[in-house]
Amino acid sequence: MATIKRTEPGTILAKAVEYHGFVYLQGVTARDLSLDIKGQTKDVLEQIDALLEIHGTDNTRLLQALIWVKDINDRAAMNEVWTPWLPKDGAPARACVEAALADPRILVEIMVTACK
């Protein structure tokens, strides 16, 4: 039976789950909710980098990204941070939608799947 590796599992979620060379991350939100959309996106991507590194991979191995923004009008500003973070010709399959998030101060939440 293949091993499932969970990073910081809690009662309702783990920060990441690795199985058969695939790494599934939680929906990541900013630690500092006083930041604007660009600041929150930068913080989220830094956290994603750290989680992927724990599992021996990085953003060059992204397969899919799900992005939720509080206000779809912030999508362009979020993309100003997202796009340079991506490796050249390495964009994942992606969805970006407007959503009511768990805390009204959260402006963006990003969930990715990567492979090793």
CYANA upper distance limits for C-alpha pairs under 8 A (distance plus 0.5 A):
  2 ALA  CA     19 TYR  CA      7.90
  2 ALA  CA     20 HIS  CA      7.50
  3 THR  CA     19 TYR  CA      7.14
  3 THR  CA     20 HIS  CA      8.28
  4 ILE  CA     17 VAL  CA      7.43
  4 ILE  CA     18 GLU  CA      6.29
  4 ILE  CA     19 TYR  CA      5.55
  4 ILE  CA     20 HIS  CA      8.44
  5 LYS  CA     17 VAL  CA      6.18
  5 LYS  CA     18 GLU  CA      5.53
  5 LYS  CA     19 TYR  CA      7.19
  6 ARG  CA     14 ALA  CA      6.64
  6 ARG  CA     15 LYS  CA      7.99
  6 ARG  CA     16 ALA  CA      6.32
  6 ARG  CA     17 VAL  CA      5.08
  6 ARG  CA     18 GLU  CA      6.97
  7 THR  CA     14 ALA  CA      6.31
  7 THR  CA     15 LYS  CA      5.98
  7 THR  CA     16 ALA  CA      5.60
  7 THR  CA     17 VAL  CA      6.87
  8 GLU  CA     14 ALA  CA      5.96
  8 GLU  CA     15 LYS  CA      6.29
  8 GLU  CA     16 ALA  CA      8.06
  9 PRO  CA     13 LEU  CA      6.42
  9 PRO  CA     14 ALA  CA      4.38
  9 PRO  CA     15 LYS  CA      7.11
 10 GLY  CA     14 ALA  CA      6.21
 13 LEU  CA     26 GLN  CA      7.91
 14 ALA  CA     26 GLN  CA      7.28
 15 LYS  CA     25 LEU  CA      6.47
 15 LYS  CA     26 GLN  CA      5.62
 15 LYS  CA     51 LEU  CA      8.22
 16 ALA  CA     23 VAL  CA      7.22
 16 ALA  CA     24 TYR  CA      6.03
 16 ALA  CA     25 LEU  CA      4.85
 16 ALA  CA     26 GLN  CA      6.36
 16 ALA  CA     51 LEU  CA      7.64
 17 VAL  CA     23 VAL  CA      6.23
 17 VAL  CA     24 TYR  CA      5.73
 17 VAL  CA     25 LEU  CA      7.06
 18 GLU  CA     22 PHE  CA      6.03
 18 GLU  CA     23 VAL  CA      4.91
 18 GLU  CA     24 TYR  CA      6.83
 18 GLU  CA     55 HIS  CA      7.90
 19 TYR  CA     23 VAL  CA      7.14
 21 GLY  CA    115 CYS  CA      6.07
 21 GLY  CA    116 LYS  CA      5.76
 22 PHE  CA    113 THR  CA      7.61
 22 PHE  CA    114 ALA  CA      6.30
 22 PHE  CA    115 CYS  CA      4.81
 22 PHE  CA    116 LYS  CA      6.82
 23 VAL  CA     52 LEU  CA      8.06
 23 VAL  CA     55 HIS  CA      7.71
 23 VAL  CA    113 THR  CA      6.12
 23 VAL  CA    114 ALA  CA      5.62
 23 VAL  CA    115 CYS  CA      6.29
 23 VAL  CA    116 LYS  CA      7.99
 24 TYR  CA    111 MET  CA      8.45
 24 TYR  CA    112 VAL  CA      6.81
 24 TYR  CA    113 THR  CA      5.05
 24 TYR  CA    114 ALA  CA      7.10
 25 LEU  CA     48 ILE  CA      8.31
 25 LEU  CA     51 LEU  CA      8.16
 25 LEU  CA    111 MET  CA      6.27
 25 LEU  CA    112 VAL  CA      6.02
 25 LEU  CA    113 THR  CA      6.67
 26 GLN  CA    111 MET  CA      6.15
 26 GLN  CA    112 VAL  CA      8.09
 27 GLY  CA    109 GLU  CA      6.26
 27 GLY  CA    110 ILE  CA      5.67
 27 GLY  CA    111 MET  CA      4.74
 27 GLY  CA    112 VAL  CA      8.18
 28 VAL  CA     44 VAL  CA      6.44
 28 VAL  CA     47 GLN  CA      7.92
 28 VAL  CA     48 ILE  CA      7.80
 28 VAL  CA    109 GLU  CA      5.85
 28 VAL  CA    110 ILE  CA      5.74
 28 VAL  CA    111 MET  CA      6.61
 29 THR  CA     40 GLN  CA      7.94
 29 THR  CA     44 VAL  CA      6.14
 29 THR  CA    106 ILE  CA      7.42
 29 THR  CA    108 VAL  CA      6.91
 29 THR  CA    109 GLU  CA      5.32
 29 THR  CA    110 ILE  CA      7.38
 30 ALA  CA     40 GLN  CA      5.54
 30 ALA  CA     41 THR  CA      7.65
 30 ALA  CA     43 ASP  CA      6.03
 30 ALA  CA     44 VAL  CA      5.72
 30 ALA  CA    106 ILE  CA      7.74
 30 ALA  CA    108 VAL  CA      8.20
 30 ALA  CA    109 GLU  CA      8.27
 31 ARG  CA     40 GLN  CA      8.37
 31 ARG  CA     43 ASP  CA      7.67
 31 ARG  CA     44 VAL  CA      8.46
 32 ASP  CA     40 GLN  CA      7.66
 33 LEU  CA     40 GLN  CA      7.52
 33 LEU  CA    105 ARG  CA      6.14
 33 LEU  CA    106 ILE  CA      6.48
 33 LEU  CA    107 LEU  CA      8.44
 34 SER  CA    105 ARG  CA      7.71
 35 LEU  CA     39 GLY  CA      5.68
 35 LEU  CA     40 GLN  CA      6.13
 36 ASP  CA     40 GLN  CA      6.58
 36 ASP  CA    107 LEU  CA      8.12
 37 ILE  CA     41 THR  CA      6.50
 37 ILE  CA     74 ASP  CA      7.31
 37 ILE  CA     77 ALA  CA      7.36
 37 ILE  CA     78 MET  CA      6.59
 37 ILE  CA    107 LEU  CA      6.38
 37 ILE  CA    108 VAL  CA      7.45
 38 LYS  CA     42 LYS  CA      6.63
 38 LYS  CA     77 ALA  CA      6.75
 38 LYS  CA     78 MET  CA      6.08
 38 LYS  CA     80 GLU  CA      8.09
 38 LYS  CA     81 VAL  CA      6.76
 39 GLY  CA     43 ASP  CA      6.77
 40 GLN  CA     44 VAL  CA      6.62
 40 GLN  CA    107 LEU  CA      7.60
 40 GLN  CA    108 VAL  CA      7.36
 41 THR  CA     45 LEU  CA      6.65
 41 THR  CA     78 MET  CA      6.74
 41 THR  CA     81 VAL  CA      7.15
 41 THR  CA     82 TRP  CA      7.80
 41 THR  CA    108 VAL  CA      7.11
 42 LYS  CA     46 GLU  CA      6.76
 42 LYS  CA     81 VAL  CA      6.93
 42 LYS  CA     82 TRP  CA      8.38
 43 ASP  CA     47 GLN  CA      6.84
 44 VAL  CA     48 ILE  CA      6.72
 44 VAL  CA    109 GLU  CA      8.04
 44 VAL  CA    110 ILE  CA      7.67
 45 LEU  CA     49 ASP  CA      6.63
 45 LEU  CA     82 TRP  CA      8.36
 45 LEU  CA     85 TRP  CA      8.34
 46 GLU  CA     50 ALA  CA      6.87
 47 GLN  CA     51 LEU  CA      6.74
 48 ILE  CA     52 LEU  CA      6.57
 49 ASP  CA     53 GLU  CA      6.62
 49 ASP  CA     58 ASP  CA      6.81
 49 ASP  CA     59 ASN  CA      7.41
 50 ALA  CA     54 ILE  CA      6.88
 51 LEU  CA     55 HIS  CA      7.25
 52 LEU  CA     56 GLY  CA      6.88
 52 LEU  CA     57 THR  CA      5.69
 52 LEU  CA     58 ASP  CA      5.74
 52 LEU  CA     59 ASN  CA      8.02
 52 LEU  CA    114 ALA  CA      8.41
 53 GLU  CA     57 THR  CA      5.84
 53 GLU  CA     58 ASP  CA      6.47
 55 HIS  CA    116 LYS  CA      8.34
 56 GLY  CA    116 LYS  CA      7.07
 57 THR  CA     61 ARG  CA      7.22
 57 THR  CA    114 ALA  CA      8.05
 57 THR  CA    115 CYS  CA      7.50
 57 THR  CA    116 LYS  CA      5.70
 58 ASP  CA     62 LEU  CA      7.90
 58 ASP  CA    114 ALA  CA      8.23
 59 ASN  CA     86 LEU  CA      7.28
 59 ASN  CA     87 PRO  CA      7.63
 59 ASN  CA    114 ALA  CA      8.06
 60 THR  CA     86 LEU  CA      7.96
 60 THR  CA     87 PRO  CA      6.39
 60 THR  CA     90 GLY  CA      6.60
 61 ARG  CA     90 GLY  CA      8.27
 61 ARG  CA    114 ALA  CA      5.88
 61 ARG  CA    115 CYS  CA      6.09
 61 ARG  CA    116 LYS  CA      7.24
 62 LEU  CA     90 GLY  CA      8.00
 62 LEU  CA     91 ALA  CA      7.85
 62 LEU  CA     92 PRO  CA      6.03
 62 LEU  CA    112 VAL  CA      7.57
 62 LEU  CA    113 THR  CA      6.56
 62 LEU  CA    114 ALA  CA      4.71
 62 LEU  CA    115 CYS  CA      7.15
 63 LEU  CA     92 PRO  CA      5.32
 63 LEU  CA     93 ALA  CA      6.71
 63 LEU  CA    112 VAL  CA      8.03
 63 LEU  CA    113 THR  CA      6.13
 63 LEU  CA    114 ALA  CA      5.63
 63 LEU  CA    115 CYS  CA      7.59
 64 GLN  CA     92 PRO  CA      5.35
 64 GLN  CA     93 ALA  CA      5.15
 64 GLN  CA     94 ARG  CA      6.15
 64 GLN  CA    112 VAL  CA      6.07
 64 GLN  CA    113 THR  CA      5.70
 64 GLN  CA    114 ALA  CA      7.51
 65 ALA  CA     92 PRO  CA      6.81
 65 ALA  CA     93 ALA  CA      6.77
 65 ALA  CA     94 ARG  CA      5.18
 65 ALA  CA     95 ALA  CA      7.04
 65 ALA  CA    110 ILE  CA      7.41
 65 ALA  CA    111 MET  CA      6.18
 65 ALA  CA    112 VAL  CA      4.87
 65 ALA  CA    113 THR  CA      7.04
 66 LEU  CA     94 ARG  CA      6.23
 66 LEU  CA     95 ALA  CA      5.55
 66 LEU  CA     96 CYS  CA      6.66
 66 LEU  CA    110 ILE  CA      6.28
 66 LEU  CA    111 MET  CA      5.65
 66 LEU  CA    112 VAL  CA      6.83
 67 ILE  CA     94 ARG  CA      8.04
 67 ILE  CA     95 ALA  CA      6.53
 67 ILE  CA     96 CYS  CA      5.04
 67 ILE  CA     97 VAL  CA      6.92
 67 ILE  CA    108 VAL  CA      7.61
 67 ILE  CA    109 GLU  CA      6.31
 67 ILE  CA    110 ILE  CA      5.05
 67 ILE  CA    111 MET  CA      6.98
 68 TRP  CA     96 CYS  CA      6.18
 68 TRP  CA     97 VAL  CA      5.57
 68 TRP  CA     98 GLU  CA      6.13
 68 TRP  CA     99 ALA  CA      6.37
 68 TRP  CA    101 LEU  CA      8.46
 68 TRP  CA    108 VAL  CA      6.10
 68 TRP  CA    109 GLU  CA      5.68
 68 TRP  CA    110 ILE  CA      6.96
 69 VAL  CA     74 ASP  CA      7.62
 69 VAL  CA     75 ARG  CA      7.55
 69 VAL  CA     96 CYS  CA      7.80
 69 VAL  CA     97 VAL  CA      6.71
 69 VAL  CA     98 GLU  CA      5.37
 69 VAL  CA     99 ALA  CA      6.48
 69 VAL  CA    107 LEU  CA      6.07
 69 VAL  CA    108 VAL  CA      4.94
 69 VAL  CA    109 GLU  CA      7.08
 70 LYS  CA     74 ASP  CA      8.41
 70 LYS  CA     98 GLU  CA      6.02
 70 LYS  CA     99 ALA  CA      5.86
 70 LYS  CA    100 ALA  CA      6.42
 70 LYS  CA    101 LEU  CA      7.02
 70 LYS  CA    104 PRO  CA      8.41
 70 LYS  CA    106 ILE  CA      7.57
 70 LYS  CA    107 LEU  CA      5.41
 70 LYS  CA    108 VAL  CA      6.77
 71 ASP  CA     75 ARG  CA      8.05
 71 ASP  CA     98 GLU  CA      6.20
 71 ASP  CA     99 ALA  CA      7.95
 71 ASP  CA    107 LEU  CA      7.81
 72 ILE  CA     97 VAL  CA      7.28
 72 ILE  CA     98 GLU  CA      5.57
 74 ASP  CA     78 MET  CA      6.63
 75 ARG  CA     79 ASN  CA      6.58
 75 ARG  CA     96 CYS  CA      8.42
 76 ALA  CA     80 GLU  CA      6.89
 77 ALA  CA     81 VAL  CA      7.64
 78 MET  CA     82 TRP  CA      6.65
 79 ASN  CA     83 THR  CA      5.99
 80 GLU  CA     84 PRO  CA      7.62
 81 VAL  CA     85 TRP  CA      7.08
 82 TRP  CA     86 LEU  CA      7.13
 86 LEU  CA     90 GLY  CA      6.80
 86 LEU  CA     91 ALA  CA      6.67
 87 PRO  CA     91 ALA  CA      7.56
100 ALA  CA    104 PRO  CA      8.07
101 LEU  CA    106 ILE  CA      6.98
101 LEU  CA    107 LEU  CA      8.32
102 ALA  CA    106 ILE  CA      7.90
